[in-house]
Amino acid sequence: MIDRRTFALGVLAAPFFASLTPAHAQFFRPLQSIPEPTIQDVDPGVDHGSSDSALPSQFRRQPVFYRTTEAPGTIIIDTSERFLYLIQPNNVALRYGIGVGRDGFTWAGILKISRKAEWPDWTPPPEMIKRQPYLPRFMAGGPGNPMGARALYLGGTVYRIHGNNAPETIGHAVSSGCFRLVNDEISDLYARVPVGTKVIVRH
């Protein structure tokens, strides 16, 4: 049975998902419960660093062989592998390690980067506040902000590719659907991609 909290989340989300085109139909999966992340997240306001130096080697930015018909400059996110690929010419991609949405908050679809921001402020959406009422209602940009050093906004959704205050969460399923990189890496990606960049999210 779905409890009142989960039902309320569904009601809040319904207008957003109803507005998506058929190509985005995979976005929504009803929640039967509020799932746990695969690692404990760091509280807002706590800064655990910006570098990828402490990450396992596979999650550090690196060029890799990647065959695709997508044009150079396209971003492809593989949530199951925990990697973001920025497509380059000649079957090469820059691969970044990412943190992804925990079970029940994953999605797939095709969007474009609609906005970019440096050291963005963070305003948790109402549905997140319902799940985690202890969260601040607003936090100015800066070290310790869960949005990190940069943010790439995805279409008109609540989802973003952004930095974070907890490098140890890279490679884990911990977010509410956003994709997080260490601050050094999101700053690198931010400088490489313009507004309008195509983003493909795959399970």
MDAnalysis code that builds the backbone (N, CA, C; Angstrom):
import MDAnalysis as mda
import numpy as np

u = mda.Universe.empty(609, n_residues=203, atom_resindex=np.repeat(np.arange(203), 3), trajectory=True)
u.add_TopologyAttr("name", ["N", "CA", "C"] * 203)
u.add_TopologyAttr("resid", np.arange(1, 204))
u.add_TopologyAttr("resname", ["MET", "ILE", "ASP", "ARG", "ARG", "THR", "PHE", "ALA", "LEU", "GLY", "VAL", "LEU", "ALA", "ALA", "PRO", "PHE", "PHE", "ALA", "SER", "LEU", "THR", "PRO", "ALA", "HIS", "ALA", "GLN", "PHE", "PHE", "ARG", "PRO", "LEU", "GLN", "SER", "ILE", "PRO", "GLU", "PRO", "THR", "ILE", "GLN", "ASP", "VAL", "ASP", "PRO", "GLY", "VAL", "ASP", "HIS", "GLY", "SER", "SER", "ASP", "SER", "ALA", "LEU", "PRO", "SER", "GLN", "PHE", "ARG", "ARG", "GLN", "PRO", "VAL", "PHE", "TYR", "ARG", "THR", "THR", "GLU", "ALA", "PRO", "GLY", "THR", "ILE", "ILE", "ILE", "ASP", "THR", "SER", "GLU", "ARG", "PHE", "LEU", "TYR", "LEU", "ILE", "GLN", "PRO", "ASN", "ASN", "VAL", "ALA", "LEU", "ARG", "TYR", "GLY", "ILE", "GLY", "VAL", "GLY", "ARG", "ASP", "GLY", "PHE", "THR", "TRP", "ALA", "GLY", "ILE", "LEU", "LYS", "ILE", "SER", "ARG", "LYS", "ALA", "GLU", "TRP", "PRO", "ASP", "TRP", "THR", "PRO", "PRO", "PRO", "GLU", "MET", "ILE", "LYS", "ARG", "GLN", "PRO", "TYR", "LEU", "PRO", "ARG", "PHE", "MET", "ALA", "GLY", "GLY", "PRO", "GLY", "ASN", "PRO", "MET", "GLY", "ALA", "ARG", "ALA", "LEU", "TYR", "LEU", "GLY", "GLY", "THR", "VAL", "TYR", "ARG", "ILE", "HIS", "GLY", "ASN", "ASN", "ALA", "PRO", "GLU", "THR", "ILE", "GLY", "HIS", "ALA", "VAL", "SER", "SER", "GLY", "CYS", "PHE", "ARG", "LEU", "VAL", "ASN", "ASP", "GLU", "ILE", "SER", "ASP", "LEU", "TYR", "ALA", "ARG", "VAL", "PRO", "VAL", "GLY", "THR", "LYS", "VAL", "ILE", "VAL", "ARG", "HIS"])
u.atoms.positions = np.array([
    [0.850, -1.199, 0.000],
    [0.000, 0.000, 0.000],
    [0.883, 1.245, 0.000],
    [0.515, 2.239, -0.787],
    [1.277, 3.487, -0.849],
    [0.832, 4.398, 0.289],
    [1.799, 4.887, 1.086],
    [1.428, 5.734, 2.211],
    [1.107, 7.149, 1.734],
    [0.634, 7.961, 2.665],
    [0.190, 9.310, 2.287],
    [1.317, 10.145, 1.731],
    [2.526, 9.977, 2.284],
    [3.664, 10.763, 1.807],
    [3.978, 10.432, 0.360],
    [3.993, 9.144, 0.016],
    [4.277, 8.743, -1.362],
    [3.171, 9.192, -2.298],
    [1.887, 9.102, -1.833],
    [0.772, 9.542, -2.664],
    [0.885, 11.031, -2.963],
    [1.270, 11.806, -1.926],
    [1.410, 13.253, -2.112],
    [2.494, 13.574, -3.118],
    [3.598, 12.814, -3.077],
    [4.658, 13.020, -4.053],
    [4.155, 12.785, -5.467],
    [3.343, 11.752, -5.628],
    [2.792, 11.448, -6.945],
    [1.895, 12.556, -7.443],
    [1.088, 13.113, -6.550],
    [0.184, 14.200, -6.931],
    [0.977, 15.433, -7.344],
    [2.037, 15.746, -6.577],
    [2.855, 16.908, -6.895],
    [3.574, 16.737, -8.228],
    [4.006, 15.526, -8.510],
    [4.782, 15.283, -9.721],
    [3.921, 15.156, -10.964],
    [2.630, 14.856, -10.798],
    [1.784, 14.540, -11.950],
    [1.756, 15.635, -13.008],
    [1.565, 16.923, -12.651],
    [1.528, 17.950, -13.707],
    [2.818, 18.034, -14.496],
    [3.954, 17.864, -13.808],
    [5.237, 17.935, -14.497],
    [5.375, 16.810, -15.509],
    [5.105, 15.574, -15.095],
    [5.291, 14.447, -15.985],
    [4.242, 14.422, -17.091],
    [3.056, 14.945, -16.829],
    [2.026, 14.990, -17.862],
    [2.417, 15.925, -18.992],
    [3.293, 16.878, -18.707],
    [3.683, 17.856, -19.717],
    [4.784, 17.351, -20.632],
    [5.379, 16.194, -20.319],
    [6.468, 15.688, -21.128],
    [5.964, 15.106, -22.431],
    [6.783, 15.168, -23.471],
    [6.433, 14.571, -24.747],
    [6.604, 13.072, -24.656],
    [6.048, 12.285, -25.647],
    [6.206, 10.834, -25.605],
    [7.654, 10.382, -25.529],
    [8.574, 11.143, -26.115],
    [9.982, 10.747, -26.076],
    [10.528, 10.731, -24.661],
    [9.849, 11.452, -23.757],
    [10.313, 11.525, -22.380],
    [9.484, 10.638, -21.446],
    [8.731, 9.701, -22.002],
    [7.788, 8.930, -21.199],
    [8.465, 8.072, -20.153],
    [9.758, 7.823, -20.309],
    [10.447, 6.965, -19.356],
    [10.807, 7.690, -18.061],
    [10.576, 8.999, -17.993],
    [10.990, 9.744, -16.813],
    [10.355, 9.210, -15.527],
    [9.089, 8.857, -15.548],
    [8.340, 8.656, -14.316],
    [8.193, 7.193, -13.953],
    [8.582, 6.867, -12.726],
    [8.318, 5.557, -12.176],
    [7.746, 5.757, -10.776],
    [6.489, 5.329, -10.510],
    [5.877, 5.584, -9.212],
    [6.694, 4.998, -8.071],
    [6.767, 5.729, -6.981],
    [7.501, 5.270, -5.807],
    [6.596, 4.453, -4.904],
    [7.068, 3.263, -4.531],
    [6.342, 2.456, -3.563],
    [6.811, 2.760, -2.138],
    [8.004, 3.290, -2.023],
    [8.553, 3.697, -0.736],
    [9.644, 4.719, -1.017],
    [10.130, 5.366, 0.002],
    [11.220, 6.310, -0.167],
    [12.522, 5.539, 0.006],
    [13.261, 5.280, -1.082],
    [14.426, 4.417, -1.006],
    [15.609, 5.097, -0.339],
    [16.511, 4.277, 0.154],
    [17.710, 4.768, 0.808],
    [18.829, 4.926, -0.223],
    [19.708, 5.917, -0.040],
    [20.869, 6.035, -0.923],
    [21.863, 4.909, -0.661],
    [22.799, 4.704, -1.598],
    [23.788, 3.641, -1.422],
    [24.968, 4.086, -0.562],
    [25.002, 5.365, -0.191],
    [26.013, 5.880, 0.724],
    [25.389, 7.053, 1.464],
    [25.825, 7.289, 2.688],
    [25.298, 8.419, 3.441],
    [25.771, 9.723, 2.822],
    [24.843, 10.621, 2.523],
    [25.209, 11.906, 1.941],
    [25.776, 12.827, 3.016],
    [26.425, 13.885, 2.557],
    [27.001, 14.874, 3.455],
    [25.990, 15.997, 3.662],
    [25.881, 16.493, 4.867],
    [24.913, 17.540, 5.171],
    [25.243, 18.830, 4.430],
    [24.220, 19.589, 4.052],
    [24.453, 20.913, 3.467],
    [25.286, 21.776, 4.408],
    [26.209, 22.535, 3.831],
    [27.071, 23.398, 4.629],
    [28.400, 22.784, 4.991],
    [28.536, 21.470, 4.801],
    [29.792, 20.774, 5.070],
    [30.555, 20.628, 3.760],
    [31.830, 20.985, 3.738],
    [32.618, 20.935, 2.508],
    [33.691, 19.856, 2.637],
    [33.555, 18.800, 1.825],
    [34.531, 17.714, 1.834],
    [35.528, 17.810, 0.685],
    [35.567, 18.944, 0.001],
    [36.588, 19.142, -1.008],
    [36.065, 19.195, -2.422],
    [36.975, 19.561, -3.345],
    [36.604, 19.809, -4.733],
    [37.336, 18.936, -5.738],
    [38.361, 18.219, -5.308],
    [39.234, 17.518, -6.233],
    [38.822, 16.069, -6.433],
    [39.229, 15.499, -7.587],
    [38.976, 14.082, -7.834],
    [40.142, 13.207, -7.379],
    [41.136, 13.798, -6.691],
    [42.357, 13.064, -6.334],
    [42.081, 11.875, -5.420],
    [41.001, 11.935, -4.646],
    [40.687, 10.838, -3.745],
    [39.764, 9.799, -4.381],
    [39.344, 10.036, -5.635],
    [38.423, 9.118, -6.289],
    [39.160, 7.892, -6.811],
    [38.482, 6.740, -6.889],
    [39.056, 5.607, -7.625],
    [39.382, 6.037, -9.042],
    [40.423, 5.464, -9.607],
    [40.934, 5.937, -10.891],
    [39.873, 5.935, -11.987],
    [38.942, 4.962, -11.962],
    [37.950, 4.895, -13.046],
    [36.980, 6.066, -13.032],
    [36.859, 6.762, -11.899],
    [35.921, 7.868, -11.810],
    [36.574, 9.234, -12.044],
    [37.867, 9.245, -12.365],
    [38.528, 10.503, -12.703],
    [38.355, 10.796, -14.194],
    [38.321, 12.067, -14.544],
    [38.138, 12.446, -15.943],
    [39.246, 11.855, -16.802],
    [38.836, 11.245, -17.928],
    [39.822, 10.635, -18.826],
    [39.208, 10.408, -20.202],
    [40.029, 10.452, -21.272],
    [39.531, 10.115, -22.604],
    [39.404, 8.608, -22.742],
    [38.317, 8.166, -23.378],
    [38.076, 6.734, -23.583],
    [37.541, 6.513, -24.995],
    [37.686, 5.304, -25.483],
    [37.077, 4.937, -26.755],
    [35.571, 4.858, -26.554],
    [34.799, 5.494, -27.448],
    [33.340, 5.482, -27.325],
    [32.741, 5.624, -28.714],
    [32.142, 4.569, -29.200],
    [31.546, 4.587, -30.538],
    [30.078, 4.989, -30.449],
    [29.706, 6.009, -31.188],
    [28.324, 6.486, -31.186],
    [28.062, 7.250, -32.478],
    [26.802, 7.336, -32.841],
    [26.404, 8.160, -33.985],
    [26.048, 9.578, -33.559],
    [26.081, 9.860, -32.256],
    [25.774, 11.207, -31.775],
    [26.908, 12.169, -32.136],
    [26.556, 13.417, -32.359],
    [27.533, 14.419, -32.782],
    [28.488, 14.780, -31.646],
    [29.731, 15.129, -31.976],
    [30.639, 15.653, -30.954],
    [29.992, 16.822, -30.211],
    [30.226, 16.866, -28.920],
    [29.611, 17.885, -28.078],
    [28.391, 17.389, -27.334],
    [27.846, 16.245, -27.745],
    [26.695, 15.659, -27.052],
    [27.144, 15.073, -25.717],
    [26.285, 15.179, -24.722],
    [26.512, 14.534, -23.427],
    [25.644, 13.285, -23.355],
    [26.254, 12.159, -23.002],
    [25.523, 10.915, -22.769],
    [25.790, 10.485, -21.333],
    [24.726, 10.290, -20.576],
    [24.840, 9.876, -19.172],
    [24.358, 8.445, -19.046],
    [25.212, 7.585, -18.510],
    [24.852, 6.184, -18.257],
    [24.707, 6.015, -16.747],
    [23.463, 5.977, -16.270],
    [23.240, 5.956, -14.830],
    [23.684, 4.642, -14.198],
    [23.564, 3.535, -14.927],
    [23.949, 2.253, -14.338],
    [25.461, 2.134, -14.188],
    [26.214, 2.734, -15.132],
    [27.675, 2.693, -15.066],
    [28.246, 3.787, -14.177],
    [27.438, 4.845, -13.889],
    [27.879, 6.004, -13.104],
    [28.907, 6.837, -13.868],
    [28.685, 6.989, -15.187],
    [29.588, 7.789, -15.999],
    [28.807, 8.791, -16.846],
    [29.427, 9.941, -17.053],
    [28.966, 10.933, -18.014],
    [30.015, 11.003, -19.120],
    [29.551, 10.949, -20.369],
    [30.448, 10.996, -21.523],
    [30.192, 12.271, -22.319],
    [31.239, 13.028, -22.573],
    [31.171, 14.171, -23.482],
    [31.805, 13.722, -24.793],
    [30.987, 13.592, -25.829],
    [31.433, 13.003, -27.081],
    [32.415, 13.932, -27.791],
    [33.525, 13.335, -28.249],
    [34.565, 14.013, -29.015],
    [34.628, 13.402, -30.421],
    [35.355, 14.002, -31.340],
    [35.490, 13.387, -32.670],
    [36.255, 12.062, -32.616],
    [36.114, 11.268, -33.676],
    [36.924, 10.070, -33.897],
    [36.744, 8.994, -32.825],
    [35.474, 8.758, -32.443],
    [35.144, 7.668, -31.510],
    [35.840, 7.809, -30.151],
    [35.962, 9.024, -29.700],
    [36.547, 9.310, -28.387],
    [35.522, 10.090, -27.575],
    [35.516, 9.873, -26.259],
    [34.695, 10.670, -25.348],
    [35.516, 11.012, -24.121],
    [35.241, 12.162, -23.526],
    [35.763, 12.458, -22.194],
    [34.791, 11.855, -21.191],
    [35.317, 10.997, -20.334],
    [34.465, 10.303, -19.367],
    [34.673, 10.888, -17.973],
    [33.555, 11.210, -17.317],
    [33.568, 11.758, -15.963],
    [32.811, 10.809, -15.038],
    [33.336, 10.570, -13.852],
    [32.585, 9.821, -12.850],
    [31.509, 10.687, -12.234],
    [30.349, 10.099, -11.977],
    [29.216, 10.871, -11.451],
    [28.536, 10.119, -10.310],
    [27.808, 10.854, -9.502],
    [26.823, 10.296, -8.596],
    [25.454, 10.446, -9.234],
    [24.571, 9.478, -9.006],
    [23.273, 9.459, -9.691],
    [22.132, 9.352, -8.682],
    [20.904, 9.355, -9.202],
    [19.730, 9.227, -8.356],
    [19.621, 7.837, -7.736],
    [19.207, 7.809, -6.487],
    [19.020, 6.511, -5.850],
    [17.788, 5.812, -6.427],
    [17.632, 4.544, -6.107],
    [16.553, 3.750, -6.675],
    [15.212, 4.438, -6.422],
    [14.415, 4.516, -7.468],
    [13.143, 5.221, -7.380],
    [13.212, 6.649, -7.891],
    [14.438, 7.180, -8.057],
    [14.613, 8.547, -8.553],
    [15.414, 8.578, -9.858],
    [15.668, 7.412, -10.433],
    [16.362, 7.388, -11.720],
    [15.374, 7.653, -12.843],
    [15.873, 8.131, -13.959],
    [15.025, 8.445, -15.103],
    [15.857, 8.371, -16.368],
    [15.190, 8.376, -17.505],
    [15.864, 8.375, -18.793],
    [15.130, 9.314, -19.729],
    [15.845, 9.921, -20.651],
    [15.209, 10.829, -21.592],
    [16.229, 11.652, -22.338],
    [15.754, 12.559, -23.162],
    [16.602, 13.445, -23.957],
    [16.179, 14.887, -23.680],
    [17.131, 15.688, -23.248],
    [16.876, 17.088, -22.945],
    [18.018, 17.933, -23.501],
    [17.932, 19.232, -23.283],
    [19.022, 20.131, -23.634],
    [19.377, 20.978, -22.423],
    [20.621, 21.404, -22.377],
    [21.024, 22.334, -21.324],
    [20.342, 23.669, -21.583],
    [19.545, 24.086, -20.627],
    [18.750, 25.296, -20.803],
    [19.368, 26.522, -20.115],
    [20.268, 26.270, -19.165],
    [20.881, 27.386, -18.429],
    [22.150, 26.891, -17.760],
    [23.079, 27.811, -17.525],
    [24.310, 27.502, -16.816],
    [24.469, 28.501, -15.670],
    [25.059, 28.062, -14.570],
    [25.251, 28.973, -13.438],
    [26.532, 28.614, -12.691],
    [27.259, 29.653, -12.270],
    [28.449, 29.472, -11.453],
    [28.096, 29.687, -9.985],
    [28.572, 28.797, -9.131],
    [28.276, 28.814, -7.707],
    [26.798, 29.122, -7.460],
    [25.926, 28.256, -7.980],
    [24.485, 28.527, -7.888],
    [23.962, 28.438, -6.462],
    [22.926, 29.228, -6.198],
    [22.179, 29.068, -4.951],
    [21.412, 27.750, -5.005],
    [20.998, 27.287, -3.848],
    [20.247, 26.033, -3.765],
    [18.937, 26.273, -3.027],
    [17.842, 25.970, -3.698],
    [16.515, 26.029, -3.089],
    [15.871, 24.659, -3.275],
    [15.879, 23.810, -2.253],
    [15.289, 22.479, -2.413],
    [13.821, 22.584, -2.825],
    [13.382, 21.786, -3.812],
    [11.980, 21.842, -4.230],
    [11.062, 21.323, -3.134],
    [9.774, 21.702, -3.177],
    [8.846, 21.320, -2.105],
    [8.788, 19.823, -1.850],
    [8.863, 19.000, -2.915],
    [8.784, 17.555, -2.710],
    [9.998, 17.030, -1.948],
    [11.158, 17.664, -2.113],
    [12.336, 17.265, -1.350],
    [12.194, 17.672, 0.117],
    [11.634, 18.855, 0.343],
    [11.399, 19.308, 1.716],
    [10.436, 18.355, 2.429],
    [9.437, 17.846, 1.714],
    [8.496, 16.895, 2.326],
    [9.215, 15.628, 2.770],
    [10.187, 15.169, 1.944],
    [10.919, 13.967, 2.287],
    [11.935, 14.215, 3.386],
    [12.545, 15.416, 3.356],
    [13.628, 15.735, 4.285],
    [13.368, 17.110, 4.903],
    [12.430, 17.187, 5.843],
    [12.012, 18.493, 6.381],
    [13.108, 19.246, 7.125],
    [14.212, 18.599, 7.437],
    [15.305, 19.257, 8.139],
    [16.184, 20.099, 7.204],
    [15.995, 19.967, 5.885],
    [16.838, 20.699, 4.940],
    [16.583, 22.207, 5.020],
    [17.613, 23.022, 4.737],
    [17.383, 24.473, 4.676],
    [16.475, 24.801, 3.498],
    [15.707, 25.850, 3.626],
    [14.826, 26.271, 2.528],
    [15.583, 27.027, 1.454],
    [16.762, 27.531, 1.802],
    [17.585, 28.250, 0.834],
    [19.024, 28.235, 1.329],
    [19.959, 28.096, 0.389],
    [21.377, 28.192, 0.732],
    [22.094, 28.932, -0.392],
    [22.808, 29.987, -0.034],
    [23.557, 30.749, -1.030],
    [24.697, 29.910, -1.583],
    [25.086, 30.192, -2.834],
    [26.172, 29.465, -3.459],
    [27.480, 29.651, -2.718],
    [28.335, 28.621, -2.800],
    [29.635, 28.673, -2.148],
    [30.053, 27.300, -1.676],
    [31.263, 27.160, -1.135],
    [31.712, 25.873, -0.608],
    [30.731, 25.343, 0.433],
    [30.456, 24.059, 0.361],
    [29.478, 23.463, 1.262],
    [28.084, 23.398, 0.694],
    [27.824, 24.174, -0.371],
    [26.522, 24.120, -1.028],
    [26.423, 22.815, -1.820],
    [25.338, 22.033, -1.652],
    [25.206, 20.767, -2.378],
    [25.200, 20.894, -3.890],
    [24.957, 22.103, -4.424],
    [24.995, 22.312, -5.869],
    [26.418, 22.470, -6.393],
    [27.357, 22.735, -5.508],
    [28.741, 22.819, -5.901],
    [29.090, 24.074, -6.681],
    [30.194, 23.976, -7.449],
    [30.777, 25.139, -8.098],
    [30.046, 25.575, -9.361],
    [29.384, 24.639, -10.044],
    [28.723, 24.944, -11.306],
    [27.467, 24.092, -11.429],
    [26.522, 24.559, -12.242],
    [25.316, 23.779, -12.507],
    [24.908, 23.949, -13.964],
    [24.500, 22.845, -14.569],
    [23.938, 22.814, -15.922],
    [22.492, 22.368, -15.776],
    [21.551, 23.240, -16.102],
    [20.126, 22.977, -15.910],
    [19.584, 22.233, -17.121],
    [18.777, 21.203, -16.876],
    [18.300, 20.320, -17.932],
    [16.860, 20.654, -18.303],
    [16.700, 21.286, -19.465],
    [15.368, 21.652, -19.944],
    [14.613, 22.476, -18.920],
    [13.309, 22.209, -18.802],
    [12.479, 22.890, -17.812],
    [12.227, 22.030, -16.596],
    [13.058, 20.999, -16.398],
    [12.862, 20.074, -15.282],
    [13.549, 20.584, -14.017],
    [13.405, 19.830, -12.945],
    [14.108, 20.148, -11.697],
    [15.494, 19.522, -11.666],
    [15.882, 18.826, -12.729],
    [17.137, 18.085, -12.742],
    [18.288, 18.934, -13.269],
    [19.491, 18.640, -12.731],
    [20.693, 19.370, -13.105],
    [21.887, 18.427, -13.138],
    [22.890, 18.818, -13.880],
    [24.235, 18.261, -13.741],
    [24.996, 19.303, -12.933],
    [25.534, 18.934, -11.802],
    [26.122, 19.958, -10.935],
    [27.289, 19.409, -10.125],
    [27.979, 20.320, -9.447],
    [29.044, 19.929, -8.539],
    [28.462, 19.417, -7.235],
    [29.306, 19.261, -6.238],
    [28.785, 18.830, -4.942],
    [29.823, 19.056, -3.855],
    [29.398, 18.864, -2.629],
    [30.260, 19.086, -1.470],
    [30.781, 17.785, -0.879],
    [30.641, 16.657, -1.630],
    [30.987, 15.350, -1.078],
    [31.577, 14.448, -2.156],
    [32.881, 14.578, -2.473],
    [33.487, 13.748, -3.511],
    [33.313, 12.253, -3.277],
    [33.188, 11.839, -2.033],
    [33.060, 10.405, -1.743],
    [31.760, 9.799, -2.252],
    [30.799, 10.646, -2.652],
    [29.530, 10.112, -3.169],
    [29.572, 9.833, -4.675],
    [30.663, 10.205, -5.341],
    [30.789, 9.900, -6.768],
    [30.865, 8.385, -6.951],
    [30.069, 7.886, -7.902],
    [29.994, 6.447, -8.113],
    [28.868, 5.788, -7.350],
    [28.118, 6.583, -6.594],
    [27.030, 6.046, -5.786],
    [25.681, 6.592, -6.249],
    [24.625, 5.897, -5.834],
    [23.249, 6.329, -6.091],
    [22.749, 7.017, -4.829],
    [22.738, 8.343, -4.850],
    [22.489, 9.080, -3.613],
    [21.554, 10.270, -3.792],
    [21.408, 10.778, -5.009],
    [20.667, 12.018, -5.215],
    [19.180, 11.758, -5.433],
    [18.432, 12.842, -5.650],
    [17.000, 12.751, -5.970],
    [16.755, 12.860, -7.472],
    [17.752, 12.488, -8.263],
    [17.597, 12.471, -9.710],
    [18.589, 13.325, -10.465],
    [19.309, 14.208, -9.758],
    [20.349, 15.004, -10.397],
    [21.627, 14.186, -10.557],
    [22.563, 14.737, -11.324],
    [23.846, 14.083, -11.570],
    [24.944, 14.973, -11.009],
    [25.770, 14.421, -10.141],
    [26.776, 15.223, -9.464],
    [28.187, 14.793, -9.838],
    [29.068, 15.776, -9.975],
    [30.483, 15.583, -10.222],
    [31.245, 16.324, -9.133],
    [32.517, 15.984, -8.934],
    [33.324, 16.810, -8.028],
    [33.464, 18.191, -8.655],
    [33.727, 19.183, -7.839],
    [33.718, 20.565, -8.319],
    [34.749, 20.830, -9.419],
    [35.936, 20.235, -9.301],
    [36.929, 20.445, -10.354],
    [36.426, 19.925, -11.696],
    [35.701, 18.819, -11.681],
    [35.239, 18.198, -12.921],
    [34.037, 18.928, -13.519],
    [33.104, 19.362, -12.678],
    [31.972, 20.107, -13.232],
    [32.448, 21.443, -13.790],
    [33.491, 22.021, -13.198],
    [34.031, 23.275, -13.734],
    [34.651, 23.033, -15.108],
    [35.312, 21.892, -15.277],
    [35.876, 21.540, -16.571],
    [34.774, 21.319, -17.607],
    [33.756, 20.535, -17.239],
    [32.650, 20.265, -18.163],
    [31.906, 21.550, -18.521],
    [31.672, 22.383, -17.522],
    [30.960, 23.651, -17.704],
    [31.635, 24.508, -18.772],
    [32.962, 24.527, -18.775],
    [33.708, 25.347, -19.738],
    [33.654, 24.779, -21.151],
    [33.313, 23.510, -21.279],
    [33.340, 22.831, -22.577],
    [31.991, 22.830, -23.299],
    [30.886, 23.028, -22.586],
    [29.579, 22.845, -23.222],
    [28.754, 24.134, -23.152],
    [28.078, 24.503, -24.220],
    [27.227, 25.700, -24.218],
    [25.783, 25.358, -23.877],
    [25.009, 26.397, -23.605],
    [23.557, 26.242, -23.522],
    [23.056, 25.692, -24.861],
    [22.125, 24.767, -24.805],
    [21.614, 24.118, -26.002],
    [22.214, 22.747, -26.252],
    [23.236, 22.373, -25.487],
    [23.855, 21.058, -25.648],
    [22.839, 19.946, -25.422],
    [22.852, 18.960, -26.292],
    [21.967, 17.797, -26.168],
    [22.488, 16.880, -25.068],
    [21.575, 16.435, -24.212],
    [21.898, 15.526, -23.121],
    [21.006, 14.302, -23.210],
    [21.624, 13.141, -23.310],
    [20.909, 11.872, -23.383],
    [21.156, 11.121, -22.085],
    [20.094, 10.776, -21.386],
    [20.193, 10.038, -20.124],
    [19.703, 8.628, -20.347],
    [20.550, 7.654, -20.036],
    [20.215, 6.242, -20.218],
    [20.329, 5.507, -18.895],
    [19.493, 4.470, -18.746],
    [19.605, 3.611, -17.573],
    [20.813, 2.708, -17.746],
])
